[in-house]
Amino acid sequence: MEFPAALREAQYRNYALANMFSLNAIWGQRTIVAWLAWDLTGSATWVGLIAFLNFVPTMISGPIFGALADRIDLRMSALAVQLAEMIITGALLGLYVGGVLDIYVLAAVSLIFGVVISAHHPTRMALTPRLVPKAALANAVAISSLNFNFARLIGPAAAGWSIATLGVGWTLGACVVLFAPVIMILSTLNPRGAEGPPRTQTSLISAIAEGARFAAGHKLIRAAMTLTGVFALIVRGMLELLPAIADGVFQRGAAGLGEMMAAAGAGALMAAIFLSSRGSDDGASLPLRALVAIFVGFSAAIALAAAPTWPLALIAVAASGFCGTMVGVSLQSVVQLNLTDDRRGTVMSLWVMVGIGAAAVGAILMGALADAIGLQMALIGGAAVGMALSAWLMVRG
């Protein structure tokens, strides 16, 4: 059996394998932080706020790191990011074991980790195309998503089980260790240089502004970004409230949170497997599968709100995860295939800013709405608004 195109490249293959461990660490750490936010407060608003603080740096520092990714050594940048993620997770472990972790300290840690993640995304998205030929780029994006969502399946389930049986401290310790393989592999990589002649260097602000003008003026990239933002606002925002749903609605505790996050990961993994087995897209239009998945994803949010039993809730969450990956990977491929190396980091950081920024706003908005009008009404109302706005954007073009 022949490897998919991207995995025939030894450097990308090694990077993808090692990155699987660190992605499990990141998802495990996210599960721990979400659980601690709920455990410390019992408030959906606080759960949403902690998620917001983790996401919001991407709206501010993300584009700056994206512009830097077009100018600096990508391997060293990726190495620094992974080391920082390991150190922050270790610091969280120390704070927890030391008995000084309260909701305000947790909020500060979430914000700091969010700053590092805002560098992680554009660095990763700029590095991956340097490890494969352009013909294999769409396949590499799909396989990276497969890797990400496999970790999204395993990491939360393992973390939820570990929190329930071994405790938060041991779970955090395991997350620290899981960063080691990718740090070792990154030290050996030799990504290719940027294609084409070097561009005239401008200030970072000018580079970000130029990237934003390019994205806004490119019909497909603009459409991909706006639809990504609307979908993330509601569906990703809803998924950040899983601690409140798992324990507040179904009384399933940390293990239930792990099961719900794993269900989302399972759905996302199925979508990633489907996408990674497809041929390369040409980037000439928005894929129909992404447009259909947007409406199915909003329908899944409504189904979760109405789910009377735990198994049905898990199915609705899995459907949300499936649609989230179908939308995210398909629209990311459209953006990537319409970029050149010299502006890839900048524009992709803006794409991430839109997606994660919308999820950040959605998390705090949905959390506040859930506490104010009830979780069911918040999910149904948000999904209905999302459907209407997405339809308008598609018709408008």
C-alpha positions in Angstrom: 0.0 0.0 0.0 1.4 3.4 -1.0 1.7 6.3 1.5 -0.5 9.4 0.8 1.5 12.1 -1.1 2.5 14.2 1.9 3.6 11.2 4.0 6.1 10.2 1.3 8.2 13.2 2.4 10.3 11.9 5.3 10.6 15.3 7.1 6.8 15.8 7.1 6.2 12.2 8.1 8.5 12.6 11.1 7.1 15.9 12.1 3.5 14.7 11.9 4.3 11.6 14.0 6.1 13.7 16.7 3.4 16.4 16.6 0.8 13.8 17.5 2.2 13.6 21.1 2.3 17.4 21.6 -1.2 17.8 20.2 -2.4 15.2 22.8 -0.7 17.3 25.4 -2.4 20.5 24.2 -5.9 18.9 24.2 -5.2 17.3 27.5 -4.2 20.6 29.0 -7.3 22.3 27.5 -9.5 19.6 29.1 -7.9 20.2 32.5 -8.2 23.9 32.3 -11.9 23.7 31.3 -12.6 21.2 34.1 -10.8 23.4 36.7 -12.8 26.4 35.6 -16.1 24.6 36.1 -14.9 22.8 39.3 -13.7 26.0 40.9 -16.8 28.1 40.1 -19.8 26.0 38.8 -20.5 28.9 36.4 -20.9 28.7 32.6 -19.9 32.3 32.4 -16.5 31.6 34.0 -16.0 28.6 31.7 -16.7 30.8 28.7 -14.5 33.5 30.1 -11.5 31.2 30.6 -11.9 29.9 27.0 -12.2 33.5 25.8 -8.9 34.4 27.6 -7.2 31.4 25.9 -8.5 32.5 22.5 -8.4 36.3 22.5 -4.6 36.7 22.1 -5.0 35.2 18.6 -7.0 38.3 17.7 -4.2 40.6 18.9 -0.8 39.0 18.8 -1.7 36.3 16.2 -1.2 38.6 13.1 2.1 39.9 14.6 3.4 36.3 14.9 2.1 35.6 11.4 4.0 38.4 9.9 7.1 37.3 11.8 6.7 33.8 10.5 7.3 35.2 7.0 10.6 36.6 8.1 12.3 34.3 10.6 13.6 30.8 10.8 10.5 28.7 11.0 12.2 25.7 12.5 13.6 27.7 15.4 10.2 29.5 15.8 8.3 26.2 16.0 10.9 24.9 18.5 10.5 27.9 20.7 6.7 27.7 20.7 6.8 24.0 21.7 9.2 24.7 24.5 7.1 27.5 25.8 4.0 25.3 25.8 5.8 22.7 27.8 7.1 25.3 30.3 3.6 26.9 30.8 2.0 23.4 31.4 4.8 22.7 33.9 4.1 26.0 35.7 0.4 25.1 35.9 1.3 21.8 37.5 3.5 23.6 40.0 0.7 26.1 40.9 -1.8 23.3 41.3 0.5 21.1 43.4 1.5 24.2 45.5 -2.2 24.8 46.3 -2.2 28.4 45.0 -4.4 27.9 42.0 -7.7 29.8 42.1 -9.9 31.0 39.2 -8.0 34.2 38.8 -4.6 32.5 38.6 -6.2 30.0 36.2 -7.4 32.9 34.1 -3.9 34.3 34.0 -2.4 31.0 32.9 -5.1 30.6 30.2 -4.3 34.0 28.9 -0.5 33.4 28.8 -1.0 30.0 27.1 -3.2 31.7 24.6 -0.4 34.1 23.6 1.8 31.1 22.9 -0.9 29.4 20.9 -1.3 32.6 18.9 2.3 32.0 17.7 1.8 28.2 17.4 -0.9 28.4 14.7 0.8 30.7 12.1 4.1 29.0 12.6 2.7 25.6 12.1 0.7 26.7 9.0 3.8 28.3 7.5 6.1 25.4 8.3 3.9 22.6 6.9 4.1 23.8 3.2 7.9 24.0 3.5 8.0 20.2 4.3 6.1 19.0 1.2 5.9 19.9 -2.5 3.0 22.1 -3.6 1.3 19.2 -5.3 1.0 17.5 -1.9 -0.1 20.6 0.1 -3.8 20.0 0.2 -3.1 16.4 1.3 -0.7 17.7 4.0 -3.4 20.1 5.3 -5.9 17.2 5.5 -3.4 14.9 7.2 -2.4 17.6 9.7 -6.1 17.9 10.5 -6.4 14.1 10.8 -3.5 14.3 13.3 -5.1 17.2 15.1 -8.4 15.5 15.4 -7.0 12.1 16.4 -5.4 14.0 19.3 -8.8 15.7 19.9 -10.4 12.3 20.2 -7.7 10.7 22.4 -6.4 13.6 24.5 -9.7 14.8 26.1 -10.9 11.2 26.8 -7.6 10.2 28.3 -7.4 13.5 30.3 -11.0 13.1 31.6 -10.3 9.5 32.7 -7.0 10.5 34.3 -8.5 13.4 36.2 -11.3 11.2 37.5 -9.0 8.3 38.5 -5.5 9.8 39.1 -6.2 13.4 39.7 -5.3 16.7 38.0 -1.6 16.7 39.1 -0.7 13.4 37.5 -2.6 14.4 34.3 -0.7 17.7 34.0 2.6 15.8 34.5 1.8 13.5 31.6 1.0 16.5 29.4 4.4 18.0 30.2 6.2 14.8 29.1 4.2 14.5 25.9 5.8 17.7 24.5 9.3 16.1 24.4 9.1 14.1 21.1 8.2 17.1 18.9 10.9 19.2 20.5 13.5 16.5 19.6 12.2 16.1 16.0 12.0 19.9 15.3 15.7 20.1 16.2 16.5 17.8 13.2 14.3 19.3 10.5 15.6 21.2 7.4 12.6 22.9 5.7 13.0 24.3 2.2 13.5 28.0 1.7 10.7 30.3 0.5 9.9 30.2 -3.2 10.4 33.2 -5.3 12.5 36.4 -4.8 12.5 37.9 -1.4 10.0 40.7 -0.9 11.0 44.2 0.3 10.9 44.2 4.1 8.4 46.6 5.7 7.3 47.1 9.2 5.2 44.4 10.8 2.1 46.6 10.9 2.5 47.4 7.2 2.9 43.7 6.5 -0.3 42.8 8.4 -2.2 45.7 6.7 -1.0 44.5 3.3 -2.0 40.9 4.1 -5.4 42.1 5.3 -5.9 44.1 2.1 -4.9 41.1 0.0 -7.3 38.8 1.9 -10.2 41.3 1.7 -9.7 41.8 -2.0 -9.5 38.2 -2.9 -13.1 36.9 -3.4 -12.5 33.3 -2.4 -10.3 34.1 0.6 -12.7 36.7 1.8 -15.6 34.3 1.5 -13.7 31.5 3.3 -12.8 33.8 6.2 -16.3 35.2 6.7 -18.0 31.8 6.7 -15.3 30.4 9.0 -16.0 33.3 11.4 -19.8 32.8 11.5 -19.5 29.1 12.0 -16.9 29.4 14.7 -18.9 32.0 16.6 -21.8 29.6 17.3 -20.5 26.0 16.9 -17.0 26.5 18.3 -18.5 28.8 21.0 -20.9 26.0 21.9 -18.2 23.4 22.2 -16.4 25.6 24.7 -19.4 25.1 27.1 -19.1 21.4 27.2 -18.1 21.4 30.9 -21.4 23.1 31.8 -23.3 20.7 29.5 -21.5 17.5 30.7 -21.8 18.2 34.4 -24.3 21.0 34.7 -27.0 19.3 32.6 -26.1 15.6 32.7 -24.2 15.4 36.0 -21.4 13.4 34.4 -18.4 15.1 36.0 -14.8 15.2 34.6 -15.2 11.8 32.9 -18.3 13.0 31.2 -16.5 16.1 30.0 -13.8 13.8 28.6 -16.4 11.7 26.8 -18.1 14.8 25.3 -14.8 16.2 24.1 -13.8 12.8 22.7 -17.1 12.6 20.9 -16.4 15.9 19.2 -12.9 14.6 18.4 -14.4 11.3 17.0 -16.6 13.2 14.7 -13.8 15.5 13.6 -11.5 12.5 13.1 -14.1 10.9 10.8 -14.2 14.1 8.7 -10.4 14.3 8.6 -10.1 10.7 7.4 -12.6 11.4 4.7 -10.7 14.6 3.6 -7.3 13.0 3.7 -8.4 10.2 1.4 -9.6 12.7 -1.3 -7.6 14.0 -4.1 -6.2 17.6 -4.0 -8.6 20.5 -4.3 -7.8 23.1 -6.9 -8.7 26.1 -4.8 -10.8 27.6 -7.5 -14.1 27.6 -5.6 -15.6 27.0 -2.1 -16.2 23.2 -1.8 -19.9 22.2 -1.7 -19.1 19.9 1.2 -18.1 22.8 3.4 -21.3 24.8 2.6 -23.5 21.8 3.4 -21.5 21.1 6.6 -22.1 24.6 7.8 -25.9 24.1 8.0 -25.6 20.5 9.4 -23.3 21.9 12.1 -25.9 24.5 13.2 -28.5 21.8 13.1 -26.3 19.7 15.4 -26.2 22.6 17.9 -30.0 22.6 18.0 -30.1 18.8 18.4 -27.7 19.1 21.4 -30.0 21.6 23.0 -33.0 19.3 22.6 -31.2 16.0 23.5 -33.1 14.2 26.3 -30.4 11.5 26.9 -26.7 11.3 27.2 -26.1 9.1 24.2 -28.1 11.5 22.0 -26.1 14.4 23.3 -22.9 12.6 22.4 -24.1 12.0 18.9 -25.0 15.7 18.5 -21.6 16.7 19.8 -19.9 14.2 17.4 -21.9 15.7 14.5 -20.7 19.2 15.5 -17.1 18.0 15.5 -17.5 16.3 12.1 -18.9 19.5 10.6 -16.3 21.7 12.3 -13.5 19.9 10.7 -15.2 19.6 7.3 -15.7 23.4 7.3 -12.4 24.3 8.8 -10.1 22.1 6.7 -12.0 22.6 3.4 -11.9 26.4 3.8 -8.4 26.4 5.0 -7.3 24.6 1.9 -9.0 27.2 -0.2 -7.0 29.9 1.5 -3.7 28.0 1.4 -4.0 27.2 -2.3 -4.5 30.8 -3.2 -1.3 32.1 -1.3 2.4 32.3 -2.1 5.1 31.6 0.5 6.0 35.3 1.0 2.6 36.2 2.5 1.5 32.7 3.8 2.3 33.3 7.5 0.6 36.7 7.5 -2.6 35.8 5.8 -3.0 32.4 7.5 -2.6 34.2 10.9 -5.5 36.4 9.8 -7.5 33.3 8.9 -6.8 31.8 12.4 -7.6 35.2 14.0 -11.0 35.2 12.4 -11.7 31.5 13.3 -10.4 31.5 16.9 -11.4 35.1 17.5 -15.0 34.3 16.6 -14.8 31.2 18.9 -13.5 33.4 21.7 -16.3 35.8 21.4 -18.8 32.9 20.9 -17.5 31.2 24.1 -18.1 34.2 26.3 -21.3 35.2 24.6 -22.8 31.7 24.7 -21.7 31.3 28.3 -23.3 34.6 29.4 -26.5 33.8 27.4 -26.6 30.3 29.0 -26.6 31.8 32.5 -29.1 34.5 31.6 -31.7 32.6 29.5 -30.8 29.0 29.9 -28.4 26.7 27.9 -31.1 25.3 25.6 -32.4 28.7 24.5 -28.9 30.0 24.0 -27.9 27.1 21.7 -31.1 27.2 19.7 -31.2 31.0 19.3 -27.5 31.1 18.4 -27.8 28.3 15.8 -30.8 30.0 14.2 -28.9 33.3 13.9 -25.9 31.5 12.5 -27.9 29.7 9.8 -29.5 32.9 8.7 -26.3 34.9 8.5 -24.5 32.0 6.7 -27.3 31.8 4.1 -27.1 35.6 3.5 -23.3 35.5 3.1 -23.5 32.6 0.5 -26.2 34.4 -1.5 -24.3 37.7 -1.3 -21.1 36.0 -2.5 
